[in-house]
Amino acid sequence: MDAIASKALHYETLVLASGGAESKAGEAFLLASSRFDVTEPLPLHIGEYASLLKTEDSKISEAYYHCRPFFEEMDDSVLVIDEHSPFWPSQVHNFAYPPRFLYVQGNVSLLKDPSVSVIGTRTPSLEGKKMALQTSHALTKAGYVVVSGLALGIDGVAHKGALSSGAPTMAVIGTPLSQCYPKEHTDLQAEIAKRGVVISRFAPSTVTQKWHFLLRNRLMSALSLASVVVEDRDGGGAVRQASFALEQKKYLFIYQSSVENQSVLWPRKFANQSRVFVIRKSEDLPRILKKAMETKRTVGKPKETAIQLDLFALEE
């Protein structure tokens, strides 16, 4: 286990010992980093970690010996990175709930390439699938890495569209890298790891929770220049990411067909906001995004309102 993986193990030990409180564990870990070498075996500093976390030594020990086997069994192809890594995407620190470590499988250098999220419902229409495929092709042709969340429906089509174009794609997942959700995409996840990159903010010892997929969407948005919502229902995960994109001052693209769909409300709520672009054709997307970035162009309301979201309200 290398030094960064050891640090990640020790941090995850504190997270588990604190009952999953990342902020509390993070504060204790930062203090520990300023006082001793946090890459050293944790048993050498159990008392110090316990004191910083304000808990018993036994809790730290129990958490450590629970987490350690998961890290020891981690696939050799998995790279653990932190803010000191040359591949670390610094933009993730500018937003809420930033990860302390990222677990990466595949071409880590893709984290430095310009990327765009293509996301949407798990139950798309035939037209939605067609648009997702066209969007993916248009973006890869323009040199962008297509990012998505490996979910059924639009996400899977977006990933496959990029791969079919001979381009890499980035999957940001809501589980540890040793798992796959949904199971139907096990082979696709493995293919992306070979030809692109799979990224998770969740350690191998993490027990997946429903709200982890919301953190996945926050991270996906932070890694991308823009998010394209192809189709989604009101309150869906892609709509939540659309909110994150605007919160993070990224660009958001919506198709005109979604705005005209009277069965959902979300497209018209977003359409007039700053940095939101409504497009008719996928071919227009790269040109509009390039122009927006060059001119810092915005559309819609000049003054934005804060977006409040319930962390635990996501349905995946």
Number of C-alpha atoms within 10 A of each C-alpha: 12 9 12 18 22 20 23 22 27 25 23 28 26 29 23 22 23 19 11 14 12 18 12 16 24 17 14 21 22 13 14 18 13 9 10 11 12 23 16 13 13 20 14 10 17 18 17 17 26 19 14 18 23 12 14 14 18 13 16 26 19 13 19 22 12 14 19 18 13 16 17 14 11 18 13 9 10 18 18 22 20 19 15 9 11 11 14 17 16 15 13 20 13 10 15 14 13 15 17 17 21 18 21 21 23 20 18 21 12 16 18 13 13 14 24 27 34 29 33 31 23 19 14 19 13 9 12 22 22 16 20 30 23 18 26 30 24 22 24 22 16 13 13 23 25 31 29 30 28 29 25 18 19 31 26 24 27 31 31 24 23 27 21 13 13 13 21 25 29 30 26 26 27 28 24 19 23 13 14 19 17 12 12 12 15 13 11 18 26 16 18 22 24 14 16 25 24 28 28 23 24 23 25 25 19 16 10 16 11 14 16 20 21 24 22 23 26 24 26 31 31 28 24 24 19 26 31 27 23 27 30 22 19 14 14 18 23 29 22 17 27 29 22 26 26 23 19 17 16 21 24 28 24 23 22 17 17 23 19 12 13 10 10 15 15 18 26 16 9 22 21 15 19 20 25 24 24 20 17 13 14 19 16 13 22 19 12 15 21 12 12 16 13 9 9 10 13 15 14 14 13 10 8 12 9 9 9 9 11 9 10 12 11 17 11 15
